[in-house]
């Protein structure tokens, strides 16, 4: 697979990347973790939902006896802001092959009251122990070669205002899904892109939690503008990704009552489906 044209001369390693530093949690006591949410992963002033999911995913990986997220379901209760936060985790059940836990992230409002931002229920296992048997009708998304796709430097920002997260991503959009940036959205709820981290760090199961929520919203290609906040997001991690850029495909089939679904698939450089997700998101109409 082609490498990013803008790939750094020295690639960051897993565990020594900006993503790893910014999702690192400090254990205060069993089940309680502190973190300073980085402003580098914001869209406008709100912290990206995929980054938040990776933060809670890292805390759960420390809490549970198994290393890898298999399924993570998150409800986004209020918008998270850069700054101090507390993550509280709880082990729900442990078994031989799977363990289940829950986690919540809290911040304080202007009056000093603790506010829950996001709540997660997740099951963890060991991806390295899964059998190799694959029976599927799924196929990788038809994205043109990376050098024929478009990045943030080629067009307008996805939303008005700061989008700091774009500086931390290697994101190259399929030309067929950038009509919104030219004032001519296709009317199809589709978004496809090559995805990686800007410092060249290869993907792992935790960064897949970011990948499913890092592309511009499909709502843009439906002719809508503005922030599309996530209400609920469920991610299934299916395999440890091979080194190299990922391909992410997101589709929306139904927008009704001011809400839409986004179904995502993430494929690695070995043509394996490594993650899937579905989220419910809110859109502003009119």
C-alpha positions in Angstrom: 0.0 0.0 0.0 1.2 3.6 -0.7 2.6 5.5 2.2 1.6 9.1 3.0 3.3 11.7 0.9 3.7 13.8 4.0 4.9 11.0 6.2 7.5 12.2 8.8 11.1 11.4 8.3 11.2 9.7 11.7 8.1 7.7 12.5 6.8 7.6 16.1 6.5 4.2 17.7 3.5 2.9 19.6 3.9 4.0 23.2 6.0 7.0 22.2 3.6 9.1 20.1 1.6 12.3 20.8 -1.5 10.1 20.7 -0.1 7.9 23.5 1.0 10.9 25.6 -2.4 12.7 25.2 -4.4 9.6 26.1 -2.2 8.5 29.0 -4.1 8.3 32.4 -2.5 8.5 35.8 -3.8 6.0 38.4 -4.7 7.9 41.6 -6.1 4.8 43.2 -7.6 1.5 42.0 -10.4 2.4 39.6 -9.7 6.2 39.6 -7.6 7.9 37.0 -6.6 11.5 36.3 -6.0 13.0 32.9 -5.6 16.5 31.3 -7.6 16.4 28.1 -5.5 17.9 25.4 -6.7 20.9 23.3 -5.0 19.3 20.3 -7.8 16.9 19.7 -10.7 19.4 19.5 -13.2 20.5 16.9 -14.1 24.1 17.6 -13.9 23.9 21.4 -15.2 20.4 22.1 -12.9 17.4 22.5 -13.3 14.8 19.7 -15.4 11.8 20.7 -13.0 9.2 19.3 -10.1 10.7 21.3 -12.3 10.5 24.4 -13.1 6.9 23.7 -9.4 6.1 23.4 -8.8 7.8 26.8 -11.5 5.6 28.5 -10.3 2.6 26.6 -6.8 3.0 28.0 -8.1 3.3 31.6 -10.2 0.1 31.1 -7.2 -1.7 29.7 -5.4 -0.9 33.0 -8.4 -2.0 35.0 -9.3 -5.3 33.3 -7.2 -8.4 33.1 -7.4 -8.5 29.2 -5.5 -6.1 27.0 -7.7 -5.4 24.0 -11.1 -3.7 23.4 -13.4 -6.1 21.6 -16.6 -4.0 21.9 -17.0 -0.5 23.4 -20.3 1.3 23.7 -20.3 4.9 24.7 -23.0 7.4 25.5 -21.9 11.1 25.2 -23.8 13.0 27.9 -22.3 16.5 27.7 -19.5 18.0 25.6 -16.0 17.6 27.0 -13.6 20.5 27.2 -9.8 20.6 27.2 -8.5 20.4 30.8 -8.5 18.3 33.9 -10.8 15.2 34.0 -11.3 12.2 36.2 -12.0 8.7 34.9 -13.7 6.1 37.2 -13.7 2.5 36.2 -15.4 -0.6 37.5 -15.0 -4.3 36.7 -18.4 -5.8 36.0 -17.3 -9.4 35.2 -14.1 -11.3 34.4 -13.9 -14.6 32.5 -11.3 -16.7 30.9 -11.5 -15.1 27.4 -13.5 -11.9 28.0 -13.8 -9.3 30.8 -16.3 -6.5 31.0 -16.0 -3.2 32.6 -17.6 0.3 32.7 -16.0 3.7 32.8 -17.2 7.3 33.1 -15.3 10.6 32.5 -16.1 13.6 34.7 -15.2 17.3 34.6 -16.2 20.2 36.8 -18.5 23.0 35.6 -18.1 26.7 36.4 -19.7 26.3 39.8 -17.4 23.5 40.8 -20.0 20.8 40.3 -18.9 17.4 39.0 -20.4 16.7 35.5 -20.4 13.3 33.8 -19.3 13.7 30.2 -19.3 10.2 28.8 -20.2 6.7 30.0 -18.8 3.5 28.5 -19.6 -0.2 28.8 -16.9 -2.4 27.2 -15.7 -6.0 26.8 -12.0 -6.8 26.5 -10.1 -9.9 25.4 -6.9 -10.8 23.7 -6.9 -10.2 19.9 -3.8 -12.2 19.5 -5.5 -15.4 20.6 -8.4 -15.3 18.1 -8.5 -18.0 15.3 -7.5 -17.0 11.8 -10.7 -18.3 10.1 -12.5 -15.5 8.2 -15.8 -15.9 6.3 -17.1 -12.6 5.0 -18.8 -10.9 2.1 -17.3 -7.5 3.1 -14.8 -6.0 0.7 -12.3 -3.0 1.1 -13.7 0.4 0.1 -12.8 1.6 -3.4 -10.6 4.5 -2.4 -8.2 6.0 -5.1 -4.4 5.8 -4.3 -3.4 8.1 -1.5 -1.6 10.6 -3.7 -4.9 11.2 -5.6 -6.9 12.0 -2.5 -7.2 15.3 -0.7 -6.1 16.5 2.8 -6.9 19.4 5.0 -4.2 21.5 3.3 -6.2 21.2 0.0 -9.4 22.9 1.1 -11.5 24.6 3.7 -11.9 23.4 7.3 -14.8 21.0 7.9 -16.5 23.4 10.2 -16.0 27.1 10.9 -13.5 27.8 13.7 -10.6 25.9 15.0 -10.1 22.2 14.1 -6.9 21.4 16.0 -7.4 17.6 15.5 -6.6 17.9 11.8 -3.0 18.8 12.6 -2.6 15.5 14.4 -4.0 13.3 11.6 -2.9 12.0 8.2 -6.3 12.2 6.6 -6.7 12.0 2.8 -10.3 12.1 1.6 -11.6 10.2 -1.5 -12.4 12.9 -4.2 -15.8 11.4 -4.6 -16.7 12.5 -1.0 -15.4 16.1 -1.0 -18.2 17.8 -3.0 -19.2 19.6 0.2 -15.9 21.4 0.3 -16.5 22.7 -3.2 -20.1 23.8 -2.5 -21.5 20.9 -4.4 -22.3 18.0 -2.0 -23.3 14.8 -3.7 -26.4 14.2 -1.6 -25.1 10.8 -0.7 -24.3 10.0 3.0 -20.8 8.8 2.3 -17.3 9.7 3.5 -14.1 7.7 2.7 -10.5 8.4 3.5 -7.0 7.1 4.1 -6.2 7.5 7.8 -3.2 7.6 10.0 -1.5 9.7 12.7 0.5 12.7 11.6 3.6 11.5 13.4 3.6 8.2 11.6 2.7 6.0 14.5 1.1 2.8 13.3 -2.4 1.9 14.4 -3.2 -0.4 17.3 -6.6 -1.4 18.8 -6.8 1.8 20.9 -6.2 4.1 18.0 -8.9 2.3 16.0 -11.3 3.8 18.6 -10.2 7.2 17.2 -10.2 6.2 13.6 -14.0 5.5 13.5 -14.8 9.1 14.6 -12.1 11.2 12.9 -13.5 11.8 9.4 -15.7 14.8 8.5 -19.4 13.9 9.1 -21.4 12.3 6.3 -23.9 15.0 6.9 -21.7 17.4 4.9 -22.2 15.3 1.8 -26.0 15.5 2.5 -25.7 19.3 2.2 -25.8 20.1 6.0 -23.2 22.2 7.8 -22.0 22.7 11.3 -21.1 20.5 14.3 -22.6 17.0 14.3 -22.3 15.8 18.0 -22.3 12.1 18.8 -25.1 10.8 21.0 -24.0 7.1 21.1 -21.1 5.2 19.5 -20.4 1.5 19.5 -17.2 0.1 18.2 -16.2 -3.5 17.4 -12.5 -4.2 17.1 -11.9 -7.3 15.0 -8.2 -7.6 14.5 -4.8 -6.0 15.4 -4.1 -3.8 12.4 -1.0 -4.3 10.2 1.5 -1.5 9.8 0.6 1.2 7.3 -2.3 3.6 6.6 -5.8 2.5 7.2 -8.8 3.0 4.9 -12.0 4.2 6.6 -15.4 4.1 4.9 -18.5 5.7 6.6 -22.1 5.6 5.3 -25.4 7.1 6.3 -28.7 5.6 5.0 -31.2 7.4 7.1 -31.6 11.0 8.5 -34.8 11.5 10.4 -36.0 13.8 13.2 -32.7 15.6 13.3 -30.7 12.4 13.9 -28.6 10.2 11.6 -26.6 7.0 11.9 -23.0 6.6 10.7 -21.8 3.1 9.9 -18.0 2.8 9.7 -15.6 0.2 8.5 -11.8 0.3 9.0 -9.5 -1.7 6.8 -5.8 -2.2 7.3 -2.9 -2.5 4.7 -3.4 -6.3 4.6 -7.0 -5.9 3.4 -8.5 -7.0 6.7 -11.6 -5.5 8.3 -10.1 -4.5 11.6 -12.9 -2.4 13.1 -16.6 -1.6 12.6 -18.8 1.0 14.3 -22.2 2.5 14.4 -23.0 5.9 15.9 -26.1 8.0 16.4 -25.4 11.7 15.8 -27.5 14.8 16.0 -27.7 17.3 13.2 -28.9 20.9 12.9 -31.5 21.3 10.2 -32.5 24.5 8.4 
